[in-house]
Amino acid sequence: MRIATWNINGINRRLPHLLAWIGETQPDIVALQELKAADADLPKAAIDAAGYGALWQGQRTWNGVAILARDREPIALRRALPGDAADAQSRYLEAAVAGIVVASIYLPNGNPQPGPKFDYKLAWFERLIAHAAALQSSGHPVLLAGDYNVVPTDADIYPSTSWKDNALVQPAPRAAYRRLLGSGWTDALATLHPGQRLYTFWDFSRQRWQSDKGMRIDHLLLNEILRRRLVAAGVDRGQRGKEGASDHAPLWIELTP
């Protein structure tokens, strides 16, 4: 079984890239983030024609998450992250697919920091940690997939001081990410490729893709039940180099049945 996550950065604009990629790689499950489209504007017919059932939680402008499943329909479990009933941003979607609980996560960026956006990022992270603990105790295989907007360590970003004030590399979200892992979650890419610089994001500005100045901010986290089935993980970085591509590349894992 192959499961992937991809910040698509505008699903309608990148739809040809998405359809070509799923046609080539045939992932069984795909978590998408940053759809930038309301539910009524999402390309359901095209996804259906590609052989995928889809669960959407759309939103205009910057947010929106989805879960796609090949030859089946995802079963909705949650359409929002618990802990703040007033939070109207579409950043979390949870579904049951093929016996696995899958969450598509678009954690807040947090810039500029310090400020209210950074405070929202940290509060959202605390809510995620709390809900992840509940998922751990569920007894089900669980995957937390998505764009976490956190660079875990200095080894996960190209050598640079230009990002030192950016919310993605600050001590507080890094500490929150470590606490999440410490509560029983396995970072698939870091576990199977220790010590390697494998990026998932290259900013559009300053020729960062062309000079491979990237960072790892997209993550696939597995609970112990699912970790025992993990056999491979990687980044389809070639997708980032295509004309009109997202600034993220798909990240994937392979699991034994």
N, C-alpha and C positions, 0 to 999 in steps of 0.2 A: 504494500500500500504506500502510495506517495501523497504527501500532504504538503502544501505550499502556502506561503503568505506573501502578499505583494501590495505595497502602497502604490496604487495605480495612478494617483495624482490626476483624477478626472476621468471617470470611466467612459464617458461618451467620446471624449477627445482621444483616448487611448484604446478604444474598443478594437480596432484592427490589430493592435499589438497583442491584446489579451486573447482574442480569438485565434490568432496564429500560434501563440505560445501554448494554449491549452490543446490545440490540435496537434502540435509537435510533441509535447511532453506527456499529455494525458494524465494529469494529476487526478487523484481520486477525490480530494477535497482541496478547496482553495479559500483562504481567508483574504479578503480585500479591504483596503482602507482608503480613506480620502476620496470617496466617490465623487464628491462635489456635484451632487444631483439630488433633487427631491425624488421621492418614490415614483411619482407619476412620470418622471423623465428617464427612468432607468431602462436599459435596453433588454428587457425581459425576453422579447421574442428572439433576439439574436442569441442570447445565452441558451434558451430552450432549444433552438435549432442546432447548437453545438453539442447537445446531449447532456446538458447540466441543469439540474434543479437549482433554484436560487432562493436564498432568504436575504431580504434587504432591510436595512434601516438607514434610509437616505436622508440627506440634508443638503440644502444649497450652500454654496460658498466653499467652506474648507473641510467639512466633516463628511460622515457617512461611512458605514461599514457593511460588509456582505459576507456570506458564506455560500460557496458553490459546491455541489456534489455531483459527481459523474454518475449518470444513470439512476439517480434517486433524488428524493426531496429531503432536504434538511428539515428536522423537526425543531421548531422554535422552543427554546427554554427560557431565555431572557432577552429583552430588547433594550435593557439599560443596566448600568452598573449600580448595584444597591448602595444605599448610604446617603443619598441626597435627592430627595424627591423633586427638588426645584431645578435640578440640572437638566437643561433641555438640549444639550449637545449630543449628537449621535456619534458616540465613540465606543460603544460596546454592544456586541451581539453574541449570543450563546445558543448553540444548537446541538442536538444529538444527531450524529451521522455514523452509520455502520458500527454502532456500539461504542462510539467515542464521543465524549463531550468536548466540543471545540468552541473556543471563544475567539472572536475577531476583535482585536484591541487597537484603538488609535489613541494612545496616551497623549495628553496635551503637550504642546511644544514648550510653552513656558516663557518665551521671550516677549518683551524684554524683561531681564531680571536685574535687580529685585523689582517686585511690583505685583499687582493682582493676578496677572497671568501666571507668574511663577508660583504664587501661593495656590492658585487653582491646580496647577500641575502636581504639587506636593500633596494637596488634599486628595486629589483623584488617585494618586499612587497609594495613599493610605487606604482608601476604599478598595482598591484592587487587592492589596495585601490581605485585607480582612475577608473579602469574598473568596480569594484563592484558598484561604485556610478552610473555608466551608466546603469548597470543591475537593480539597484534599481528604476531608473526612467522609466524602460521599461514597467511597469504595469503587468509583467508576474510573476507567482510564480517561485522563483529561489532558488536553493540549491548550495552552495559552499562546495564541499566535498573533503577531502583529507588529506594528510600528510603535515601539516604546518611547521613542524620542529621548533615549539615554544612551550615551557611549559608556559602556561599563568600566573600561580602564583606558589608560593612555595607549596601550597596545592595540586598541580598537579604533584608532584614528591616525591619520598620517602625521608625521612629526611636524608640529606647528604650534605657534603661540597665538595665532590670529583668532582662535576660537575660545581663548581663555575666559572670556566673559559671557560666553554663550550658555544658555540654560541646559543644553544637552550634556555638558561636561562638568557641571557643578557638583560639589561634594554631596549635597543633600539628595538629589535623585540617584546618584551613584550608590549612596548608602541604602536608599530604599530598594534599589534593584538587588543589592547584596542580601538584604533582609528577606526579600522575596525568594531568592535562590536558597537561602539558608533554612527556609521553612519547608523544604522538601522538593524543590523544582530543579530540573536539569536543563541547562542551556545546551541545546543539542549541538549547535555549531562549535561552540567553545570546547565541548567535551570530546568531540570526534576529531577536531583539528586544533589541538592545543599549541599555542605559540605561533600560529599562523595569522597573518594580517589578511582577513577575509572581509571585505567591505560589502555593505548592502546599499549605500547611499553615496552619491557624488553630487554636490551642489551644482546648479546650473551655471553659476558665476565663475569667472576667473579661470576658465579652462580646466576645472578640477577633474572632470572625467578624462580628458585627454592626457593629463599628467598623473592620473591615478591617485589623486588626493581625496580619498574617500573616508568613510567611517562606517562602523557597524552599529546601527540603531534599530534594526528589525531583528526580532528574536522569536524562536520557537522553544517554549518551555514545556517540559513533560513531567507529569507526576511519576512516582516510582513504578506504578503498574505499567504505564506506557513506556517508560525508559527501558524496561527489560526487552522491549520489542524493537528498539532503535538499532538500525544497522548502517545507515548512511545519512549524510547531510551535506548540503552544498548551496552555492549561490549561482544562479543562472545570469552571470554578470554580462554576458553578451547582449542581453535585452536592453541594458542601459545604453549601449552604443548605437542602437538603431535610431534612425531619423525620427524626430518627434516623440522620443521615448519619455517615460517617467524618469524622475531623478532617483528612483529606487530600482533595484533589481529583485526578482523573485528569490526567496529563500525557501529551501525545501528539505524534507526528511523522507526517508524510507523506513517502513516498519514491517516486521514479519507479520504474517496473518495471526 
